[in-house]
Amino acid sequence: MFTAFLIKYAEIGIKGRNRYLFEDALIHQMKFALKKCEGRFLISKTQGRIFVEAEGEFDYDEAVGRLQHVFGISGICPMIYVEDEGFEKLCDTVVKYMDDVYPDKNKTFKVNCRRAKKSYPKDSMEVNADLGEALLKAYPGLRVDVHQPEILLNVEIREKIYIYSEIIPGPGGMPVGTGGKAMLLLSGGIDSPVAGYMIAKRGVKIDAVYFHAPPYTSERARQKVVDLARLVSRYTGPIYLHVINFTDIQLYIYEKCPHEELTIIMRRYMMRIAEHIARETECLGLITGESIGQVASQTMSSLIATNEVCELPVYRPLIGFDKEEIVAVAKKIDTFETSIQPFEDCCTIFVAKHPVTKPNVNIIRRHEHNLDEKIEALVKTALEKDELIIVE
């Protein structure tokens, strides 16, 4: 029965004079999300409201599902609308709406009218009272509760009259693209996809880099990362995924550096390479899934050591999360089951038995000089062979 949706947003509403820019960005993301839906849609905005109207037949569940992945939307309200053809016609429409949407009439309700069209002959309080009276006459089982109603029937009087009562939660946040762009270090684990999702929720466009180490990691491990990027892209839009062959760099570090420092030094070179790609693609920072103390490379001292090689800011949205909190978000965005597939990435192959947990940056730098003969050439080759996959 529903032919349209009212889209609610939260934070965008406090953006003052720049609000229209965020509204336009949100509409752009909504159009992109609905582009592959069955049916055609017209999206419009007026006076702090965004409307999606179906032009003909459409798949309701698919449309709602896609809108629920658009950052910036706080609520999706399935609605009907009627032309302003007199109050009697409005009463008939509201009575029919209640019958269609709520087969069980033994409920409490409240009518909440907003009259944006000031020329309408009744004011909001009169509309509330008169529509409430019509509903009570039509359905004796209904009861009015103005404080905690089971049904809040919203009626918005504009050039047309919009009627809705259900609010389907959206993901919240800010429209993707309004916060710049950043480079996500994406692995096959649980954490990094969640980190990408959380930064994207703040309006940041996401690119990603994955470090592949064949033959020590399989094609299935690589495909797992592509699958994770695809799941995250449902919220972020297309992700430009850079696949870097890291094998020769890892082997060289393994040969030349103390084994207890392998993870830190490998991580430092990953950060250097990710930053190089980020600068070339006009990203404003790096994103990682690190959480303090989760593993040896994520102690405070270790994070200082990896940060030291970067000039761009490094965003770590999970820094204070424990594993259970991260898993909860991963399950919410449907990446968890893919992340726990048993295909190892390059980080887990060359793991020292006793990794250093409090690395000294000066000592790490000194040991990195062991790599001077070949490391620049190896990094250059890895960058030249960067494989770009557009994931959506």
C-alpha positions as CSV (number, residue, x, y, z in Angstrom):
1,M,0.0,0.0,0.0
2,F,2.9,2.4,0.6
3,T,3.9,4.5,-2.4
4,A,6.6,6.7,-0.8
5,F,8.9,7.3,2.1
6,L,9.7,10.3,4.3
7,I,13.4,10.3,5.1
8,K,14.5,11.6,8.5
9,Y,18.0,12.7,9.4
10,A,19.5,13.8,12.7
11,E,22.9,15.5,12.7
12,I,22.4,17.2,9.4
13,G,19.6,19.2,11.0
14,I,22.1,21.2,13.1
15,K,24.4,22.2,10.2
16,G,23.0,25.7,9.9
17,R,23.5,27.5,6.7
18,N,25.5,24.6,5.3
19,R,22.7,22.1,5.8
20,Y,21.7,22.1,2.2
21,L,25.1,20.8,1.2
22,F,24.7,17.8,3.5
23,E,21.1,17.3,2.3
24,D,22.3,17.3,-1.3
25,A,25.0,14.8,-0.5
26,L,22.5,12.6,1.3
27,I,20.1,12.7,-1.8
28,H,23.1,11.8,-4.0
29,Q,23.8,8.7,-1.9
30,M,20.2,7.7,-1.8
31,K,19.9,7.9,-5.6
32,F,23.0,5.7,-5.9
33,A,21.6,3.2,-3.4
34,L,18.2,3.0,-5.2
35,K,19.7,2.9,-8.7
36,K,19.8,-0.9,-8.8
37,C,16.3,-1.4,-7.2
38,E,13.4,-2.7,-9.1
39,G,11.3,0.4,-10.0
40,R,12.0,4.1,-10.5
41,F,12.1,6.7,-7.7
42,L,11.8,10.5,-7.5
43,I,13.7,12.1,-4.6
44,S,12.8,15.6,-3.6
45,K,13.4,17.9,-0.6
46,T,11.4,20.7,0.9
47,Q,11.6,22.6,4.2
48,G,13.8,20.1,6.0
49,R,12.1,17.1,4.6
50,I,13.3,14.6,2.0
51,F,10.8,12.4,0.2
52,V,11.2,9.3,-1.9
53,E,8.3,8.6,-4.2
54,A,7.9,5.5,-6.3
55,E,7.0,6.0,-9.9
56,G,5.0,2.9,-10.5
57,E,5.6,-0.6,-9.2
58,F,8.6,-1.3,-6.9
59,D,10.0,-3.8,-4.5
60,Y,9.2,-2.4,-1.1
61,D,11.6,-4.7,0.9
62,E,14.5,-4.1,-1.5
63,A,14.0,-0.3,-1.4
64,V,13.9,-0.2,2.4
65,G,16.9,-2.5,2.7
66,R,19.0,-0.3,0.4
67,L,18.0,2.9,2.2
68,Q,19.0,1.3,5.5
69,H,22.6,1.2,4.3
70,V,22.7,5.0,3.5
71,F,24.7,6.9,6.1
72,G,22.9,10.1,7.1
73,I,19.5,8.5,7.3
74,S,18.2,8.2,10.9
75,G,14.7,7.0,10.0
76,I,12.7,5.7,7.0
77,C,8.9,6.4,7.2
78,P,6.7,4.4,4.8
79,M,3.8,6.8,4.0
80,I,0.9,7.5,1.8
81,Y,-0.1,11.0,0.5
82,V,-3.2,12.5,-0.8
83,E,-4.1,15.7,-2.5
84,D,-5.8,18.4,-0.4
85,E,-9.4,17.7,-1.5
86,G,-11.1,18.7,1.8
87,F,-11.1,17.5,5.3
88,E,-13.8,14.8,4.8
89,K,-11.5,13.1,2.2
90,L,-8.6,13.3,4.6
91,C,-10.7,11.6,7.4
92,D,-11.7,8.8,5.0
93,T,-8.0,8.3,4.0
94,V,-6.8,8.2,7.6
95,V,-9.5,5.7,8.7
96,K,-8.6,3.5,5.8
97,Y,-4.8,3.8,6.6
98,M,-5.4,2.7,10.1
99,D,-7.5,-0.3,8.9
100,D,-4.8,-1.4,6.3
101,V,-1.8,-1.0,8.6
102,Y,-3.2,-2.2,12.0
103,P,-5.5,-5.2,11.7
104,D,-5.6,-5.2,15.6
105,K,-7.5,-2.1,16.6
106,N,-7.2,-2.7,20.4
107,K,-4.4,-0.2,20.7
108,T,-3.7,3.3,22.0
109,F,-3.0,6.1,19.6
110,K,-2.3,9.8,19.2
111,V,-2.6,12.0,16.1
112,N,0.3,14.4,15.6
113,C,-0.3,17.0,12.9
114,R,2.2,19.4,11.4
115,R,0.7,22.1,9.3
116,A,3.4,23.6,7.1
117,K,0.7,24.9,4.7
118,K,-0.6,27.8,6.9
119,S,-3.6,28.5,4.5
120,Y,-5.2,25.2,5.5
121,P,-8.5,26.0,7.1
122,K,-7.9,24.0,10.4
123,D,-5.0,24.5,12.7
124,S,-2.9,21.6,14.0
125,M,-4.8,21.1,17.2
126,E,-8.2,21.1,15.4
127,V,-6.8,18.5,12.9
128,N,-5.6,16.3,15.8
129,A,-8.9,16.4,17.6
130,D,-11.1,15.9,14.5
131,L,-9.1,13.1,13.1
132,G,-8.9,11.4,16.5
133,E,-12.7,11.7,16.8
134,A,-13.2,10.1,13.3
135,L,-10.9,7.2,14.3
136,L,-12.7,6.6,17.6
137,K,-16.0,6.5,15.8
138,A,-14.7,4.1,13.2
139,Y,-12.9,1.7,15.6
140,P,-14.3,1.5,19.1
141,G,-11.3,-0.6,20.3
142,L,-8.9,2.3,19.8
143,R,-8.1,4.5,22.9
144,V,-6.3,7.8,23.0
145,D,-3.0,8.1,24.9
146,V,-1.2,11.4,24.4
147,H,1.8,10.4,26.5
148,Q,2.9,6.9,25.4
149,P,0.7,5.8,22.5
150,E,1.3,2.5,20.7
151,I,0.5,4.2,17.4
152,L,1.7,7.7,16.7
153,L,-0.1,8.8,13.6
154,N,1.7,11.6,11.9
155,V,-0.1,13.9,9.4
156,E,1.9,16.5,7.6
157,I,-0.1,19.1,5.7
158,R,2.0,20.6,2.9
159,E,1.0,21.1,-0.8
160,K,0.0,17.4,-0.4
161,I,-0.9,15.7,2.8
162,Y,1.5,13.0,4.1
163,I,0.4,10.2,6.5
164,Y,2.8,7.8,8.3
165,S,3.1,6.0,11.6
166,E,6.1,3.7,11.4
167,I,9.8,4.7,11.6
168,I,12.2,2.1,10.3
169,P,15.7,2.8,11.9
170,G,18.4,4.0,9.5
171,P,22.2,3.7,10.1
172,G,22.6,7.4,11.2
173,G,25.9,9.2,10.8
174,M,26.8,11.6,8.0
175,P,26.5,11.2,4.2
176,V,29.6,9.5,2.7
177,G,31.8,12.1,0.9
178,T,31.1,15.0,3.2
179,G,34.1,14.2,5.4
180,G,36.8,13.8,2.8
181,K,38.5,10.5,1.9
182,A,40.9,8.1,3.8
183,M,42.8,4.9,3.1
184,L,41.8,1.8,5.1
185,L,44.4,-0.9,5.7
186,L,42.1,-3.8,5.1
187,S,43.0,-7.3,6.2
188,G,40.9,-10.5,6.4
189,G,40.3,-10.1,10.1
190,I,37.4,-8.9,12.1
191,D,38.6,-5.5,13.1
192,S,39.6,-3.6,9.9
193,P,36.2,-3.9,8.1
194,V,34.5,-2.5,11.3
195,A,37.0,0.4,11.4
196,G,36.2,1.2,7.8
197,Y,32.5,1.1,8.4
198,M,32.8,3.4,11.5
199,I,34.9,6.1,9.8
200,A,32.6,6.0,6.7
201,K,29.7,6.6,9.1
202,R,31.2,10.0,9.8
203,G,31.0,10.9,6.1
204,V,34.4,9.7,5.0
205,K,34.8,8.1,1.5
206,I,36.9,4.9,1.8
207,D,39.7,3.5,-0.3
208,A,41.5,0.4,0.9
209,V,44.8,-1.4,0.6
210,Y,45.4,-5.1,1.2
211,F,48.9,-6.7,1.6
212,H,49.0,-10.1,-0.1
213,A,51.8,-12.6,0.3
214,P,51.6,-15.4,-2.2
215,P,52.4,-18.3,-1.9
216,Y,52.3,-18.0,1.9
217,T,48.7,-16.7,1.6
218,S,46.2,-18.3,-0.8
219,E,43.9,-16.8,-3.4
220,R,41.1,-17.7,-1.0
221,A,42.6,-15.3,1.5
222,R,42.7,-12.6,-1.1
223,Q,39.1,-13.3,-2.2
224,K,38.1,-13.1,1.4
225,V,39.3,-9.5,1.6
226,V,37.5,-8.7,-1.6
227,D,34.4,-10.1,-0.2
228,L,34.8,-8.1,3.0
229,A,35.3,-4.9,0.9
230,R,32.1,-5.7,-1.0
231,L,30.1,-6.1,2.3
232,V,31.5,-2.8,3.6
233,S,30.8,-1.1,0.2
234,R,27.0,-1.6,0.8
235,Y,27.4,1.3,3.2
236,T,30.3,3.3,1.7
237,G,29.6,3.0,-2.0
238,P,32.4,1.7,-4.4
239,I,35.7,1.0,-2.7
240,Y,39.0,1.2,-4.7
241,L,40.9,-1.7,-3.3
242,H,44.7,-1.7,-3.9
243,V,46.3,-5.2,-3.7
244,I,50.0,-5.0,-2.9
245,N,52.2,-8.1,-3.3
246,F,54.2,-7.9,0.0
247,T,56.0,-11.3,-0.2
248,D,59.5,-10.1,-1.2
249,I,59.4,-7.3,1.4
250,Q,58.4,-9.7,4.1
251,L,61.0,-12.3,3.2
252,Y,63.7,-9.6,3.1
253,I,62.7,-8.3,6.6
254,Y,62.6,-11.8,7.9
255,E,66.2,-12.4,6.6
256,K,67.7,-9.1,7.8
257,C,65.9,-8.1,11.0
258,P,65.6,-9.5,14.5
259,H,62.6,-11.9,14.6
260,E,61.1,-10.4,17.7
261,E,60.8,-7.1,15.8
262,L,59.3,-8.6,12.6
263,T,55.7,-7.6,13.2
264,I,56.6,-4.0,14.0
265,I,59.0,-3.5,11.1
266,M,56.6,-5.2,8.6
267,R,53.8,-3.0,10.0
268,R,56.0,0.1,9.5
269,Y,56.5,-0.7,5.8
270,M,52.8,-1.4,5.3
271,M,52.1,2.1,6.8
272,R,54.7,3.7,4.5
273,I,53.2,2.0,1.4
274,A,49.7,2.8,2.4
275,E,50.6,6.4,3.0
276,H,52.3,6.6,-0.5
277,I,49.1,5.3,-2.1
278,A,47.0,7.6,0.0
279,R,48.9,10.7,-1.1
280,E,48.6,9.7,-4.7
281,T,44.9,9.2,-4.4
282,E,44.3,12.4,-2.4
283,C,43.3,10.7,0.8
284,L,43.5,12.8,4.0
285,G,44.6,10.0,6.4
286,L,45.0,6.3,7.1
287,I,42.5,4.0,8.9
288,T,43.4,0.9,10.9
289,G,41.5,-1.5,13.0
290,E,43.9,-1.4,15.9
291,S,42.7,-1.6,19.6
292,I,45.1,-0.9,22.5
293,G,46.6,-4.1,23.9
294,Q,44.7,-6.5,21.7
295,V,48.0,-8.0,20.3
296,A,51.7,-7.3,20.6
297,S,51.7,-4.8,17.7
298,Q,49.0,-2.8,19.3
299,T,50.5,-1.8,22.6
300,M,51.0,1.9,23.2
301,S,54.7,1.6,22.5
302,S,54.1,-0.4,19.3
303,L,51.6,2.2,18.1
304,I,54.1,4.9,18.6
305,A,56.6,2.9,16.5
306,T,54.2,2.5,13.6
307,N,52.9,6.0,13.8
308,E,56.4,7.4,13.6
309,V,56.7,6.6,9.9
310,C,53.5,8.4,8.9
311,E,53.0,12.1,8.2
312,L,49.3,11.7,7.5
313,P,47.0,11.2,10.5
314,V,46.1,7.7,11.4
315,Y,42.5,7.1,12.5
316,R,41.8,4.2,14.8
317,P,38.1,4.2,15.6
318,L,38.3,0.9,17.6
319,I,41.2,2.1,19.8
320,G,39.2,1.8,23.1
321,F,36.9,-1.2,22.1
322,D,37.3,-4.7,23.5
323,K,36.9,-7.7,21.2
324,E,33.3,-8.3,22.1
325,E,32.3,-4.8,21.2
326,I,34.1,-5.1,17.8
327,V,32.4,-8.5,17.1
328,A,29.0,-7.0,17.9
329,V,29.5,-4.3,15.2
330,A,30.9,-6.9,12.8
331,K,27.8,-9.0,13.2
332,K,25.6,-6.0,12.8
333,I,27.1,-5.2,9.4
334,D,27.3,-8.8,8.3
335,T,31.1,-9.0,8.0
336,F,31.8,-11.4,11.0
337,E,31.0,-14.7,9.3
338,T,33.3,-13.8,6.3
339,S,36.1,-12.5,8.6
340,I,36.3,-15.8,10.6
341,Q,36.8,-18.0,7.5
342,P,40.1,-19.9,8.0
343,F,42.2,-18.2,5.3
344,E,45.2,-16.5,6.8
345,D,46.5,-13.1,5.6
346,C,50.1,-12.1,5.4
347,C,50.2,-10.7,9.0
348,T,49.7,-14.1,10.6
349,I,52.3,-16.1,8.6
350,F,55.5,-14.4,9.8
351,V,54.7,-14.1,13.5
352,A,57.5,-14.3,16.0
353,K,57.3,-16.6,18.9
354,H,58.1,-13.8,21.3
355,P,57.3,-10.5,19.6
356,V,58.5,-7.3,21.3
357,T,55.7,-5.5,23.1
358,K,57.6,-2.3,24.1
359,P,59.7,-1.5,21.0
360,N,62.3,1.2,21.2
361,V,61.9,3.5,18.2
362,N,65.6,4.2,18.0
363,I,66.5,0.5,18.0
364,I,63.8,-0.2,15.4
365,R,65.3,2.5,13.2
366,R,68.8,1.1,13.6
367,H,67.7,-2.4,12.7
368,E,65.8,-1.1,9.6
369,H,69.2,0.1,8.3
370,N,69.9,-3.6,7.7
371,L,67.4,-3.3,4.8
372,D,69.1,-0.4,3.1
373,E,70.6,-2.4,0.2
374,K,67.3,-3.5,-1.3
375,I,64.3,-2.2,0.5
376,E,63.6,0.9,-1.6
377,A,63.7,-1.2,-4.8
378,L,61.4,-3.8,-3.3
379,V,58.9,-1.1,-2.2
380,K,59.1,0.5,-5.6
381,T,58.4,-2.8,-7.4
382,A,55.5,-3.5,-5.0
383,L,53.9,-0.1,-5.8
384,E,54.5,-0.5,-9.5
385,K,52.6,-3.8,-9.4
386,D,49.7,-2.4,-7.4
387,E,46.6,-4.2,-8.5
388,L,43.5,-2.0,-8.4
389,I,40.1,-3.7,-7.9
390,I,36.9,-1.6,-7.9
391,V,34.6,-3.3,-5.4
392,E,30.9,-2.5,-5.1
